[in-house]
Amino acid sequence: ACLVGRALSFNTIRSSTIARIDGLQSVAAAPAPLIRAANLTVEAIDQSRTSAVVVGVSVAASFAPSGKVAVGVSFGFAAGVNRISADTLALLEDTNARVSGTLAVTAQRQAEIVSAAVAASVAVAWAQNVGVALAGGGAGSSNVITGHTHADVVRATIAGPLGANGEPALAATTLNVSASDASTIRAGTGALAAAVAVTAGGQGAAVGVAIGVAIVRNAIGTSDDPSTLRARILDSEVAVSGAVSVTASQMSSITSSTVAVAAAIAAQVGGSGAGVGLSGAGTEVTNRIVSSTEATIDGRRNLELSPSREVLPVAVSAVTPRRSLRSGNLTVAASDTSEIKANAIGAAVSVGVSVGGQANVGFAVAVGASLAHNSLERQLKASVRDLSALKSTGAIAISATATSAIEASATAAAVSVGVGVGQAGVGLSAAGGGAESTNTILGATTATVDWVPVTGSGSLSVTATDNNSITAGIGAIAASVGVGAGQVGVGGAAAIGVSLARNVIGAGEGDNAYRIEATVHNSAITLDGALDVPVSYTHLTLPTIYSV
């Protein structure tokens, strides 16, 4: 008997969500269109979501109690592939806005993938002389979220009418520019393989082989296409009496689990022969978040953006034309609270028994393996740069704050039992368990004031804070029993367990080292309050490793 059960799922979402006010000046020299409003909101929200459950089951049985040979072969396979590519843009461009209340430009992405793939395979064979049962279960899941989230104010004037001195009057406006990304992946895979082979009443062999493999791979952003999050005021004149805030909040998370179990039982009873049980279970979980998060005010005039809305590089000098900003309290904040949680378990059990003849051999081998690989790669930046003047009647706070964590667990277990009982009985068994985890956090956290003369009646703080932690629990268990009994009996058993953990924050020296900086550069500062430029960090790696 031979049976194959398979289930496949492929899901793709590609979206572009744009909320936009654009002056679209047809004549370059023409003034930007004027918008008058009590309150003005430009908001883009993306909530793309895909959910998939995939199950593949196979059961094969072959019975020939009085026959010579029985063979049962069963394979179960399940796989899910999910992709979300979502761009979310909130844009206020080439516009003159006079707002007496709140002007808000907001972009939010809340993409979510929920995926489960389960495969089960059972094979049974029963015969008089030769019984062979082969079972294989494989489950896989691949999930990727990419895209860009931007809240941008570009080439805009947010102020009152021009005064006699040529400066715009202060508008009674509160300006909020915010972007957030709460992309989430929750994925799990499971594989079960069970093989039972029995021969009774004749000379021969019973062979049971079971293999289970489960893999899950998840990514939010890739090396070629990182997840970008931007909240920016670019090439814009701002003169308001209210508060101005520019915030970018990265909150991506991945939670994944994978389990594989393989069991093989082979029993040869009532005659000379062999019972052979072979099993192997392997799991792999790989998670990666690659992101670039930025909260920025950039006053350089005539900035150009690439098709992906990145600021094209231009030469900067003391005579570079710049915009100005006047406000009450000013907040420019970039934060990253991304996290990864991963769990991998691989367990294998084998039993080989042969009893009741002149020569009987019981042989069993079990191998269990688990791998967990996780990485956070990020660039986090808060900056105010290239303004002709920054004047504030309140507090000015520029901050970049990272609080990220990786929690990983990899466990492997293998148990084997070989029993041979007869006039001459041989029982041999071997078991091996191996678990490995590599976890990495790379990148930079920076807060910067650059080429900005600052005048204020309050305080100025430029702060970089970084708290990263890696917690890893890695374990391997291997147990083996060999029993040989009879007039001549031989028993042998071998077992080995290996565990390895590698946790890295920053890959090395120079450009590869994790960088945390708070900087005030080329800027004249005149304040009634305090100037603070603090940097703080806590980096923790907490491994727990055991082998039995």
Residue pairs with C-beta under 8 A, 6 or more apart in sequence:
1 60
1 61
1 62
1 71
1 72
1 73
2 60
2 71
2 72
2 73
2 74
3 58
3 59
3 60
3 73
3 74
3 75
4 58
4 74
4 75
4 76
4 77
5 56
5 57
5 58
5 74
5 75
5 76
5 77
5 119
5 121
6 56
6 76
6 77
6 78
7 54
7 55
7 56
7 77
7 78
7 79
7 117
7 119
8 54
8 78
8 79
8 80
9 52
9 54
9 79
9 80
9 81
9 82
9 117
10 80
10 81
10 82
11 50
11 52
11 80
11 81
11 82
11 83
12 82
12 83
12 84
13 48
13 50
13 83
13 84
13 85
13 86
14 84
14 85
14 86
15 46
15 48
15 84
15 85
15 86
15 87
16 86
16 87
16 89
17 44
17 45
17 46
17 86
17 87
17 88
17 89
18 44
18 87
18 88
18 89
18 90
18 91
19 42
19 43
19 44
19 89
19 90
19 91
19 107
20 42
20 89
20 90
20 91
20 92
20 93
21 35
21 42
21 91
21 92
21 93
21 95
22 91
22 93
22 94
22 95
23 32
23 33
23 93
23 94
23 95
23 96
24 94
25 32
25 33
25 94
31 96
32 94
32 95
32 96
32 155
32 156
32 157
33 94
33 95
33 96
34 96
34 97
34 98
35 95
35 96
35 97
35 98
35 99
36 98
36 99
37 97
37 98
37 99
37 100
37 101
38 99
38 100
38 101
39 99
39 101
39 102
39 103
39 104
40 97
40 99
40 102
40 103
40 104
41 102
41 103
41 104
41 106
42 90
42 91
42 92
42 104
42 105
42 106
43 90
43 104
43 105
43 106
43 107
43 108
44 88
44 89
44 90
44 106
44 107
44 108
45 88
45 106
45 107
45 108
45 109
45 110
46 86
46 87
46 88
46 108
46 109
46 110
46 111
46 149
47 110
47 111
47 112
48 84
48 86
48 111
48 112
49 111
49 112
49 113
49 114
50 82
50 84
50 112
50 113
50 114
50 115
51 113
51 114
51 115
52 80
52 82
52 114
52 115
52 116
53 115
53 116
53 117
54 78
54 79
54 80
54 116
54 117
54 118
55 78
55 117
55 118
55 119
55 120
56 76
56 77
56 78
56 118
56 119
56 120
56 139
57 76
57 119
57 120
57 121
58 74
58 75
58 76
58 120
58 121
58 122
59 74
59 121
59 122
59 123
60 72
60 73
60 74
60 122
60 123
60 124
61 72
61 123
61 124
61 125
62 70
62 71
62 72
62 124
62 125
62 126
62 127
62 131
63 70
63 124
63 125
63 126
63 127
64 70
64 126
64 127
64 128
65 126
65 127
65 128
65 200
66 128
67 127
67 128
68 127
68 128
68 129
68 130
68 202
69 127
69 129
69 130
69 131
69 132
70 125
70 126
70 127
70 130
70 131
70 132
71 125
71 131
71 132
71 133
71 134
72 123
72 124
72 125
72 132
72 133
72 134
72 195
72 197
73 123
73 133
73 134
73 135
74 121
74 122
74 123
74 134
74 135
74 136
75 121
75 135
75 136
75 137
75 138
76 119
76 120
76 121
76 136
76 137
76 138
76 191
76 192
76 193
77 119
77 137
77 138
77 139
78 117
78 118
78 119
78 138
78 139
78 140
78 189
79 117
79 139
79 140
79 141
80 115
80 116
80 117
80 140
80 141
80 142
80 143
81 141
81 142
81 143
82 113
82 115
82 141
82 142
82 143
82 144
83 143
83 144
83 145
83 146
84 111
84 113
84 144
84 145
84 146
84 147
84 183
85 145
85 146
85 147
86 109
86 111
86 145
86 146
86 147
87 147
87 148
87 149
88 107
88 108
88 109
88 147
88 148
88 149
88 150
89 107
89 148
89 149
89 150
89 151
89 152
89 309
90 105
90 106
90 107
90 150
90 151
90 152
90 179
91 105
91 150
91 151
91 152
91 154
92 103
92 105
92 152
92 153
92 154
92 156
93 152
93 153
93 154
93 155
93 156
94 154
94 155
94 156
95 156
95 157
96 156
96 157
97 103
97 156
97 157
97 158
97 173
98 158
98 159
98 160
98 161
98 171
98 173
99 158
99 171
99 173
100 171
100 172
100 173
101 172
101 173
101 174
102 173
102 174
102 175
102 176
103 158
103 173
103 174
103 175
103 176
104 176
104 177
104 178
105 151
105 152
105 153
105 176
105 177
105 178
106 151
106 176
106 177
106 178
106 179
107 149
107 150
107 151
107 178
107 179
107 180
107 231
108 149
108 179
108 180
108 181
108 182
109 147
109 149
109 180
109 181
109 182
109 183
110 182
110 183
110 184
111 145
111 147
111 183
111 184
112 183
112 184
112 185
112 186
113 143
113 145
113 184
113 185
113 186
113 187
113 218
114 186
114 187
115 141
115 143
115 185
115 186
115 187
115 188
116 141
116 187
116 188
116 189
117 139
117 140
117 141
117 188
117 189
117 190
117 216
118 139
118 189
118 190
118 191
119 137
119 138
119 139
119 190
119 191
119 192
119 214
120 137
120 191
120 192
120 193
121 135
121 136
121 137
121 192
121 193
121 194
121 210
121 212
122 135
122 193
122 194
122 195
123 133
123 134
123 135
123 194
123 195
123 196
123 208
123 210
124 133
124 195
124 196
124 197
125 131
125 132
125 133
125 196
125 197
125 198
125 206
126 197
126 198
126 199
126 200
127 198
127 199
127 204
128 199
128 200
128 201
128 202
128 204
129 199
129 202
129 203
129 204
130 199
130 204
130 205
130 206
131 197
131 198
131 199
131 204
131 205
131 206
131 207
131 266
132 197
132 206
132 207
132 208
132 209
133 195
133 196
133 197
133 207
133 208
133 209
133 264
133 266
134 195
134 209
134 210
135 193
135 194
135 195
135 209
135 210
135 211
135 262
135 264
136 193
136 210
136 211
136 212
137 191
137 192
137 193
137 211
137 212
137 213
137 260
137 262
138 191
138 212
138 213
138 214
139 189
139 190
139 191
139 213
139 214
139 215
139 258
139 260
140 189
140 214
140 215
140 216
141 187
141 188
141 189
141 215
141 216
141 217
141 218
142 216
142 217
142 218
143 185
143 187
143 216
143 217
143 218
143 219
144 218
144 219
144 220
144 222
145 183
145 185
145 219
145 220
145 221
145 227
145 252
146 220
146 221
146 222
146 225
146 227
147 227
148 227
148 228
148 229
148 230
148 308
148 309
149 179
149 180
149 181
149 227
149 228
149 229
149 230
150 179
150 228
150 229
150 230
150 231
150 232
150 309
151 177
151 178
151 179
151 230
151 231
151 232
152 177
152 230
152 231
152 232
152 233
152 234
152 309
153 177
153 232
153 233
153 234
153 236
154 232
154 234
154 235
154 236
154 303
154 305
155 234
155 235
155 236
156 236
156 237
157 168
157 236
157 237
158 171
158 173
158 175
158 236
158 237
158 238
158 239
158 240
159 168
159 169
159 170
159 171
159 237
159 238
159 239
159 240
160 168
160 169
160 170
160 171
160 239
161 168
161 169
162 168
162 169
163 169
167 239
168 237
168 239
169 239
170 239
170 240
170 241
170 326
171 239
171 240
171 241
172 240
172 241
172 242
173 240
173 241
173 242
174 240
174 242
174 243
174 244
175 238
175 240
175 242
175 243
175 244
175 245
175 327
176 244
176 245
176 247
177 231
177 232
177 233
177 245
177 246
177 247
178 231
178 245
178 246
178 247
178 248
178 249
179 229
179 230
179 231
179 247
179 248
179 249
180 229
180 248
180 249
180 250
180 251
181 227
181 229
181 249
181 250
181 251
181 252
181 291
181 293
182 251
182 252
182 253
183 220
183 227
183 252
183 253
184 252
184 253
184 254
184 255
185 218
185 220
185 253
185 254
185 255
185 256
186 254
186 255
186 256
187 216
187 218
187 254
187 255
187 256
187 257
188 216
188 256
188 257
188 258
189 214
189 215
189 216
189 257
189 258
189 259
190 214
190 258
190 259
190 260
191 212
191 213
191 214
191 259
191 260
191 261
191 281
192 212
192 260
192 261
192 262
193 210
193 211
193 212
193 261
193 262
193 263
193 279
193 281
194 210
194 262
194 263
194 264
195 208
195 209
195 210
195 263
195 264
195 265
195 279
196 208
196 264
196 265
196 266
197 206
197 207
197 208
197 265
197 266
197 267
197 275
198 206
198 266
198 267
198 268
198 269
199 205
199 206
199 267
199 268
199 269
199 271
199 273
200 269
200 270
201 269
201 270
201 271
202 270
202 271
202 273
203 271
203 272
203 273
203 357
204 268
204 271
204 273
205 268
205 273
205 274
205 275
205 276
206 266
206 267
206 268
206 273
206 274
206 275
206 276
206 354
207 266
207 276
207 278
208 264
208 265
208 266
208 276
208 277
208 278
208 350
208 352
209 264
209 278
209 279
210 262
210 263
210 264
210 278
210 279
210 280
210 348
210 350
211 262
211 279
211 280
211 281
212 260
212 261
212 262
212 280
212 281
212 282
212 346
212 348
213 260
213 281
213 282
213 283
214 258
214 259
214 260
214 282
214 283
214 284
214 346
215 258
215 283
215 284
215 285
216 256
216 257
216 258
216 284
216 285
216 286
217 284
217 285
217 286
217 287
218 254
218 256
218 286
218 287
218 288
219 287
219 288
219 289
219 290
220 227
220 252
220 254
220 288
220 289
220 290
220 291
220 338
221 227
221 288
221 289
221 290
221 291
222 288
222 290
223 290
223 377
226 290
226 291
226 292
226 377
227 250
227 252
227 289
227 290
227 291
227 292
228 291
228 292
228 293
228 294
228 308
228 310
229 248
229 249
229 250
229 291
229 292
229 293
229 294
230 248
230 293
230 294
230 296
230 309
231 246
231 247
231 248
231 294
231 295
231 296
231 334
232 246
232 294
232 295
232 296
232 297
232 298
233 246
233 296
233 297
233 298
233 325
234 296
234 298
234 303
234 305
234 311
235 298
235 299
235 300
235 301
235 302
235 303
235 323
236 299
236 323
237 323
237 324
237 325
238 244
238 323
238 324
238 325
238 326
238 327
239 324
239 325
239 326
239 327
240 326
240 327
240 328
241 327
241 328
241 393
242 327
242 328
243 327
243 328
243 329
243 330
243 331
243 394
244 325
244 327
244 328
244 329
244 330
244 331
245 329
245 330
245 331
245 332
245 333
246 295
246 296
246 297
246 331
246 332
246 333
247 295
247 331
247 332
247 333
247 334
247 335
248 293
248 294
248 295
248 333
248 334
248 335
248 382
249 293
249 334
249 335
249 337
250 291
250 293
250 334
250 335
250 336
250 337
250 338
250 378
250 380
251 337
251 338
252 289
252 291
252 338
253 338
253 339
253 340
253 341
254 287
254 289
254 339
254 340
254 341
254 342
255 340
255 341
255 342
256 285
256 287
256 341
256 342
256 343
257 285
257 342
257 343
257 344
258 283
258 284
258 285
258 343
258 344
258 345
259 283
259 344
259 345
259 346
260 281
260 282
260 283
260 345
260 346
260 347
261 281
261 347
261 348
262 279
262 280
262 281
262 347
262 348
262 349
262 366
263 279
263 348
263 349
263 350
264 277
264 278
264 279
264 349
264 350
264 351
264 364
264 366
265 277
265 350
265 351
266 275
266 276
266 277
266 351
266 352
266 353
266 364
267 275
267 351
267 353
267 354
268 274
268 275
268 353
268 354
268 355
268 360
269 353
269 354
269 355
269 356
270 355
270 356
270 357
271 356
271 357
272 357
272 358
272 359
272 360
272 422
273 354
273 357
273 359
273 360
273 361
274 352
274 354
274 360
274 361
274 362
274 363
275 352
275 353
275 354
275 361
275 362
275 363
275 419
275 420
276 352
276 363
276 364
277 350
277 351
277 352
277 363
277 364
277 365
277 366
277 416
277 418
278 350
278 364
278 365
278 366
279 348
279 349
279 350
279 365
279 366
279 367
279 416
280 348
280 366
280 367
280 368
280 369
281 346
281 347
281 348
281 367
281 368
281 369
281 414
282 346
282 368
282 369
282 370
283 344
283 345
283 346
283 369
283 370
283 371
283 410
284 344
284 370
284 371
284 372
284 373
285 342
285 343
285 344
285 371
285 372
285 373
285 374
285 410
286 371
286 373
286 374
287 340
287 342
287 373
287 374
287 375
288 374
288 375
288 376
288 377
289 338
289 340
289 375
289 376
289 377
289 378
290 377
290 378
291 336
291 338
291 377
291 378
291 379
292 378
292 379
293 334
293 335
293 336
293 378
293 379
293 380
293 381
294 334
294 379
294 380
294 381
294 382
294 383
295 332
295 333
295 334
295 381
295 382
295 383
296 332
296 381
296 382
296 383
296 384
296 385
297 325
297 332
297 383
297 384
297 385
297 387
298 311
298 383
298 385
298 386
299 322
299 323
299 324
299 325
299 385
299 386
299 387
299 388
299 452
300 314
300 316
300 320
300 321
300 322
300 323
300 385
300 386
301 320
301 321
301 322
301 323
302 321
303 311
303 312
303 314
304 311
304 312
304 314
305 311
305 312
306 312
314 320
316 386
316 451
320 386
322 386
322 387
322 388
322 451
323 387
323 388
324 387
324 388
324 389
324 390
324 391
325 387
325 389
325 390
325 391
326 389
326 390
326 391
326 392
327 391
327 392
327 393
327 394
328 392
328 393
328 394
329 392
329 394
329 395
329 396
329 397
329 458
330 390
330 392
330 394
330 395
330 396
330 397
331 397
332 382
332 383
332 384
332 397
332 398
332 399
333 382
333 397
333 398
333 399
333 400
333 401
334 380
334 381
334 382
334 399
334 400
334 401
334 447
335 380
335 399
335 400
335 401
335 402
335 403
336 378
336 380
336 401
336 402
336 403
336 404
336 445
337 402
337 403
337 404
338 376
338 378
338 404
339 404
339 405
339 406
339 407
340 374
340 376
340 405
340 406
340 407
340 408
341 406
341 407
341 408
342 372
342 374
342 406
342 407
342 408
342 409
343 372
343 408
343 409
343 410
344 370
344 371
344 372
344 409
344 410
344 411
344 435
345 370
345 410
345 411
345 412
345 413
346 368
346 369
346 370
346 411
346 412
346 413
346 435
347 368
347 412
347 413
347 414
348 366
348 367
348 368
348 413
348 414
348 415
348 431
349 366
349 414
349 415
349 416
350 364
350 365
350 366
350 415
350 416
350 417
350 429
350 431
351 364
351 416
351 417
351 418
351 419
352 362
352 363
352 364
352 417
352 418
352 419
352 429
353 362
353 417
353 418
353 419
353 420
354 360
354 361
354 362
354 419
354 420
354 421
354 422
354 425
355 419
355 420
355 421
355 422
355 425
356 421
356 422
357 422
357 423
358 422
358 423
358 424
359 422
359 423
359 424
360 420
360 421
360 422
360 424
360 425
360 426
360 486
361 420
361 425
361 426
361 427
361 428
362 417
362 418
362 419
362 420
362 421
362 425
362 426
362 427
362 428
362 429
362 482
362 483
362 484
363 418
363 427
363 428
363 429
364 416
364 417
364 418
364 428
364 429
364 430
364 480
365 416
365 429
365 430
365 431
366 414
366 415
366 416
366 430
366 431
366 432
366 480
367 414
367 431
367 432
367 433
368 412
368 413
368 414
368 432
368 433
368 434
368 476
368 478
369 412
369 433
369 434
369 435
370 410
370 411
370 412
370 434
370 435
370 436
371 410
371 435
371 436
371 437
372 408
372 409
372 410
372 436
372 437
372 438
372 439
372 472
372 474
373 437
373 438
373 439
374 406
374 408
374 437
374 438
374 439
374 440
375 439
375 440
375 441
375 442
376 404
376 406
376 440
376 441
376 442
376 443
376 468
377 440
377 441
377 442
377 443
378 402
378 404
378 442
378 443
378 444
379 443
379 444
380 400
380 402
380 443
380 444
380 445
380 446
381 400
381 444
381 445
381 446
381 447
381 448
382 398
382 399
382 400
382 446
382 447
382 448
383 398
383 446
383 447
383 448
383 449
383 450
384 390
384 398
384 448
384 449
384 450
384 452
385 448
385 449
385 450
385 451
385 452
386 450
386 451
386 452
387 451
387 452
387 453
388 453
389 453
389 455
390 396
390 452
390 453
390 454
390 455
390 456
391 455
391 456
392 454
392 455
392 456
392 457
392 458
393 456
393 457
393 458
394 456
394 457
394 458
395 458
395 459
395 460
395 461
395 529
396 454
396 456
396 458
396 459
396 460
396 461
397 460
397 461
397 463
398 447
398 448
398 449
398 460
398 461
398 462
398 463
399 447
399 461
399 462
399 463
399 464
399 465
400 445
400 446
400 447
400 463
400 464
400 465
400 518
401 445
401 463
401 464
401 465
401 466
402 445
402 465
402 466
402 467
402 468
403 467
403 468
404 441
404 467
404 468
404 469
405 468
405 469
405 470
405 471
406 439
406 441
406 469
406 470
406 471
406 472
407 471
407 472
408 437
408 439
408 470
408 471
408 472
408 473
409 437
409 472
409 473
409 474
410 435
410 436
410 437
410 472
410 473
410 474
410 475
411 435
411 473
411 474
411 475
411 476
411 477
412 433
412 434
412 435
412 475
412 476
412 477
412 497
413 433
413 476
413 477
413 478
414 431
414 432
414 433
414 477
414 478
414 479
414 495
415 431
415 478
415 479
415 480
416 429
416 430
416 431
416 479
416 480
416 481
416 493
416 495
417 429
417 480
417 481
417 482
417 483
418 427
418 428
418 429
418 481
418 482
418 483
418 491
418 493
419 425
419 427
419 482
419 483
419 484
419 485
420 426
420 427
420 428
420 483
420 484
420 485
420 486
420 489
420 490
420 491
421 483
421 484
421 485
421 486
422 486
423 486
423 487
423 488
424 486
424 487
424 488
424 489
425 483
425 484
425 485
425 486
425 488
425 489
425 490
426 484
426 489
426 490
426 491
427 481
427 482
427 483
427 484
427 485
427 490
427 491
427 492
428 482
428 484
428 490
428 491
428 492
428 493
429 480
429 481
429 482
429 492
429 493
429 494
430 480
430 493
430 494
430 495
431 478
431 479
431 480
431 494
431 495
431 496
432 478
432 495
432 496
432 497
432 498
433 476
433 477
433 478
433 496
433 497
433 498
433 547
434 476
434 497
434 498
434 499
435 474
435 475
435 476
435 498
435 499
435 500
436 474
436 499
436 500
436 501
437 472
437 474
437 500
437 501
437 502
438 501
438 502
438 503
438 504
439 470
439 472
439 501
439 502
439 503
439 504
440 503
440 504
440 505
440 507
441 468
441 470
441 504
441 505
441 506
441 514
442 504
442 505
442 506
442 507
442 512
442 514
443 514
443 515
444 514
444 515
444 516
444 517
445 464
445 465
445 466
445 515
445 516
445 517
446 464
446 515
446 516
446 517
446 518
446 519
447 462
447 463
447 464
447 517
447 518
447 519
448 462
448 517
448 518
448 519
448 520
448 521
449 460
449 462
449 519
449 520
449 521
449 523
450 519
450 520
450 521
450 522
450 523
451 521
451 522
451 523
452 523
453 523
453 524
453 525
453 526
454 460
454 523
454 524
454 525
454 526
454 527
455 526
455 527
456 526
456 527
456 528
456 529
457 527
457 528
457 529
458 527
458 528
458 529
459 527
459 529
459 530
459 531
459 532
460 525
460 527
460 529
460 530
460 531
460 532
461 530
461 531
461 532
461 533
461 534
462 518
462 519
462 520
462 532
462 533
463 518
463 532
463 533
463 534
463 535
464 516
464 517
464 518
464 534
464 535
464 536
465 535
465 536
465 537
466 514
466 516
466 536
466 537
466 538
466 539
467 537
467 538
467 539
468 505
468 514
468 537
468 538
468 539
468 540
469 538
469 539
469 540
469 541
469 542
470 503
470 505
470 540
470 541
470 542
471 542
471 543
472 501
472 503
472 541
472 542
472 543
472 544
472 545
473 543
473 544
473 545
474 499
474 500
474 501
474 543
474 544
474 545
474 546
475 499
475 544
475 545
475 546
475 547
475 548
476 497
476 498
476 499
476 546
476 547
476 548
477 497
477 547
477 548
478 495
478 496
478 497
478 548
479 495
479 548
480 493
480 494
480 495
481 493
482 491
482 492
482 493
483 491
484 490
484 491
484 492
485 491
497 547
497 548
498 547
499 545
499 546
499 547
500 545
501 543
501 545
503 541
503 543
505 514
505 539
505 541
506 512
506 513
506 514
507 513
514 539
516 535
516 537
517 535
518 533
518 534
518 535
519 533
520 531
520 533
525 531
